[in-house]
């Protein structure tokens, strides 16, 4: 199942506890990302998506 917005939001919420003003988010996935999280990452420069093919 592709990773989605829920994983990104969990990551954002946890990051706010540590460094709320200086966060960059990286999501790694073996099964890719759904269209919602891909669209969010395309609009948000603080989000990087890395799928299995990129890890080669």
C-alpha positions in Angstrom: 0.0 0.0 0.0 1.5 3.4 -0.9 2.3 5.8 1.8 -0.2 8.7 2.3 -0.9 11.9 4.0 -1.4 10.2 7.4 2.3 9.3 7.5 3.3 12.9 6.6 1.0 14.4 9.3 2.4 12.0 12.0 5.9 13.1 11.0 5.0 16.8 11.1 3.3 16.5 14.6 6.3 14.7 16.0 8.7 17.2 14.5 6.8 20.1 16.1 7.8 18.7 19.5 11.5 19.1 18.7 12.2 21.9 16.2 9.0 23.5 15.1 10.6 26.4 13.2 13.3 24.5 11.3 11.9 21.2 10.0 12.3 19.4 6.7 10.4 16.2 6.2 11.6 13.1 4.4 9.3 10.1 3.8 10.8 6.8 2.6 8.6 4.1 1.0 9.1 0.7 -0.7 5.6 0.8 -2.2 5.6 4.4 -3.4 3.3 7.3 -2.5 -0.4 8.0 -3.1 -1.4 11.0 -5.2 -2.4 13.1 -2.2 1.0 13.0 -0.5 2.8 13.4 -3.9 0.7 16.6 -4.6 1.5 18.0 -1.1 5.2 17.3 -1.6 5.1 19.0 -5.0 3.6 22.2 -3.4 5.7 22.1 -0.2 9.5 22.6 -0.4 10.0 21.2 3.1 8.8 17.7 2.0 11.0 15.2 0.2 9.6 11.8 -1.0 12.1 8.9 -1.5 10.7 5.7 -3.0 12.5 2.4 -3.4 13.6 3.1 -6.9 15.4 6.3 -5.7 17.4 4.3 -3.2 19.2 2.3 -5.9 
